[in-house]
């Protein structure tokens, strides 16, 4: 029970020229765990939705979709509702009622079970998902991770045979996301529910999956056990999806383009151990990376040259207190000791204190931050430490109770949810709206809009409604809108949330382009891999303060727990290598 | 413990919703018709007492804020615009101002404020959940609808806040001119509406995916009707029933026109008054008893 089969399925949305699915054939056995991955818009969602009666997209379907040997649209409503569970991306929108317990009971109420049966099922489900401590809470008091857990539990309470998850962790922070994925794994292993999961966060999903299906433009590119998928994607020419692979696989495939790759970090370490057994690692490699693989070499050069022009940089006499040195400098001072003048930072926040209400604790406790022009600073840190609050204080949405913020230029912030900015009916008008209160001629405005469309690569979607865009496209549109207000500093709150690995790179390229033009970027993120790979400087936010700041290779190599996967695998041999390219480069240099 | 008020920790609110509902139906129903001075005094005093017990010092302020204008308006209007009654105090523009009208104005004001204060207590005791349960019992859809409404209102608030922060991030909302502020507000509301509509499509999908619309929907609740509830229910029914009977028998009624007709003191009235008093004090007694017991258990530990 719980088997799925697609036989030569093709699907076309009305009014669309392209086929969303092209001759997809796929067979999933009972109790299998299948991960479906691919770039945004590759047809993952369209594929998954074919199985759930009320979510089937409207359009022309060819071929056969079978659930338990029968077409889902012919199954009994009751059976389809109970046996196929579907969890989607947005945690908030899927919750119907105001209480956690009521939400859990919702599906069973629909099936018409009596009170005592519902009570028993709800009780066992709540215990399995560890919900009992917040069972009586209001659904709006929960964190995003808890909300998504409620959504999962309220589907599982109906005891489905097949569980379909469409990017369920896209809106969650990494800690909540890995907890969520672990729970799904547990469901599959302990209860035997068939799981189909579409996911961008492959680092963890790969380890759990029995099979991985990679999709590209509506077609199935490969369908194999996880260890072999990496080999396939790293073939020549390298597939875009390669970027999304777990770090272990990326490192492995950079070095050994064939063979079965290790999956977990532990396996990766064992493999490296045996690989490097007979080789002596030169001392120099422990202190710095070999020059030929130093990442962002160019970007860094550009940054430094600009700094020299503008005379920004470290001022040794300008410290507000001993030990604050690094905090203040944000790592840019490392490579220059020229004495510089005052006031060359675009952001200077001094001694910020803030709390949300009288009874709560301070979120910001004497935070100091200085960011020079053209910097791209990533602020990392645990959940609920106040990173977002810091951004709000910097752009003036909240007023700190003590301390002040000086900014050298217009400051804009891209909120976490891009939908809070959308007012118009097409992407193009959306951008024009940002210019509505500027005193410029229409021609100038049109030119600016056009430039922005090119910069953000929105040409193909300019006439589409903002709500019809995918997460990544919405993010780009919102960023374009924010940029049109012509800020010189831009603050970003979790800009990589829910984006696929390929688009993350595009986004990073946009950011680099902007910093070259003199824009300053301050970004708050949980995405260590992204920060390590692209940003110029990383800082840790803890207990209301910025506690350490450095260039990524030094920032992460100094950390034991809080570091990238690549660094955790290879840190023992190459402490300065924090991205997969660096680790692979180091290993190659040894060969 | 009494400074902040008991609020939702009140023992009386831990009873079954049906018990709570029946209690307030009795109390508010009888309070509206009991016009004789002794009964007025009892309900007024008990309402005050219980509201302070539930909501602490805040309640005193709130009660006075509500009471004063009601008193002022009702006494003024009734005295100067109602010319019934035989005991004329004086003439104003040839219109007779009577003692009866003045006294009736005061009595009516006391009835009204008592009812309002009882409703405030009702609000604390009858949480949204209990409402949903009571409605859900009669019609499952109604219960679900209420539950969804409560969620939606909170969601709207959160979203509006996010939108307005988002707009501030864009550097909008800076202008002081009223016209542009109104325009900005309208824009934020329009974002809120389109966002919420879009979201509710997904919510509807999620409902249907979990079988909403199938025949024979039931309503789940987490309330149990226990022996304790039965005891309280019987107490309420006895004291409330006797008081209600007295109310119907006009034992609690006083005629204010044409002359003030104070009711005679009889043993029947005394019995009624006692039971009415018991009814009104039941929740307060159960709360205070529960609170003391808790203190005792706590100190023993």
Interface residues (C-beta under 8 A of the other chain):
Chain A: X52 X54 X55 X77 X78 X81 X82 X86 X88 X90 X92 X93 X94 X95 X96 X97 X98 X99 X101 X102 X105 X106 X107 X108 X109 X110 X111 X112 X113 X114 X115 X118 X119 X122 X136 X138 X139 X140 X151 X154 X155 X158 X392 X395 X396 X397 X410 X411 X412 X413 X414 X415 X417 X419 X420 X421 X422 X423 X434 X437 X467 X481 X482 X485 X487 X491
Chain B: X128 X129 X132 X140 X144 X147 X148 X150 X151 X154 X155 X158 X159 X162 X163 X165 X166 X167 X168 X169 X170 X171 X172 X180 X187 X190 X191 X194 X195 X198 X199 X200 X202 X203 X205 X206 X207 X208 X209 X210 X211 X212 X213 X214 X215 X216 X217 X218 X219 X220 X221 X222
